[in-house]
Amino acid sequence: MIDLIRGQEVLVVGLARSGMSAVELLIRSGAAKITVTDQKKPDQLEAEMAWLKRYPSVAIVTGGNPPELVTGELSLIIKSPGVPPNLELFRRAVELEVPVLSEVELAYSFIKAPLIGVTGTNGKTTVTALVTAMLREARIEPVVSAGNIGNPLTGITNKISAQGAVVAELSSFQLENIRDFRPAVAVFLNFAEDHIDYHGSIEKYFQAKARIFENQSEGDYAVLNAGDQKVASLSDQLKAAVIWFDRAPVNPGVGLENGRITLYNGKEEPLEICPVSEVSLPGAHNLENALAAAAAAWALGADPASIGAVLRSFRAIEHRLEHVATIDGVEYINDSKGTNPGATIKALLSFPGKNKILIAGGMDKGSDFTAFASLLPAEVRLLVLLGETKDQLAGAAERAGFSSYIKVESLEEAVAIAHREAKSGEIVLLSPACASWDMFVDFEARGNLFKHLVRGLQSTPDGRGGRTGGQ
């Protein structure tokens, strides 16, 4: 990789966090000229432009991604995740045989520590955080989590030694443009319809995810979900040793037996990790996340006692079934990371027996909301809809025989209505089933506004007494 950078001309497409981090690594690595391009206008990129203007080797193009930026002088194009793959700029790169690689591929060439890569439609962030905590508990240090979790992989290349480990959350956007990327442990959690608008078909989406395994060889590990038929079907194609996880005994791997999370290691006696009743994270989907994380951490050398200790003590991370407050007996839960129907279904099923007011809606990614809507009559008392998908979600709800919904124009209005309608013992759940980009910069901004609005309810004049249970 260094021969494509040092003294060369490089183009970076997309100025989000990963794009900016890639530019910084390219500067440190001696690129002669770096051009950055973004479809946003200058007034939307003030902070980024101010930082980039400190470097005379960096040229900035905003307000579009003109194909003429791709010339025969370029040695490399770094594509930020989320940048549409069908831009004319990329078609021109193919014609001129200029390699288009992702930011994680760029980072990989500089990382010497073993890497655990985590992909799947849902649960990536939680599993990444769990594995990181398990390795630290097992005294494998230093351990850094990065990737799609919010900390760009290029940003940690000079912060981790070969003696440590990197745990990377990897999206299909990032995996689509790899070349040599090879995790020592690659985890595929689950697969469901998502990002059809980006990839064009569900099969192309799956193929992008499956690329996480393509450079692995003997001595590496592939962690697969035995209970997901699509994911499990990959096992016969892999060169890496397969480790399974499932809600039943699996060998080799991590499964359930007599109400206990159990490690099955070849012909040796099974080892208990933790009783299911002691797992701290709520919901059946988080039990599956716990199994996957245990398998991945074990593959990299964590012991069962350390794995079990983390499963007993780990708390939900921000924007993933995050408890914000309890006000007048009503729990407010932030699951802004629920950006597809499958994630929201899992969120709804995490609180059995509880009436829920669900706030949902956002950017349309081409998702099918049929399964989501079929769950509404059993799990939701009131549905509050916003964003560009609100009419689509309302239609799906009607077809499922559910008509208890309200359409709103903003998250502020949604929270106010939920607060007014909620009764003691119920849950107000933000789990949108859609991306955030129609109204927010990202899911974090959406979740942060929700938390700000909920906490504001505690100090309103009528306040309804607003007693908080913490966060």
Secondary structure by P-SEA (a helix, b strand, c coil): cccccccbbbbbccccaaaaaaaaaaaaacccbbbbbbcccccccaaaaaaaaccccbbbbccccccccccccccbbbbccccccccaaaaaaaaacbbbbcaaaaaaaacccbbbbbbcccaaaaaaaaaaaaaaaacccccccccccccccccccccccccbbbbbbcccccccccccccccbbbbcccccccccccccaaaaaaaaacccccccccbbbbbccccccccccccccccbbbbbcccccccbbbbccccbbbbcccccccccccccccccccaaaaaaaaaaaaaaaaacccaaaaaaaaacccccccccccccccccbbbbbccccccaaaaaaaaacccccccccccccccccccaaaaaaaccccccbbbbbccaaaaaaaaaaaaccccccccccaaaaaaaaaaccccccccccccccccccccccaaaaaaaaaaaaaaaaccccccccccccc
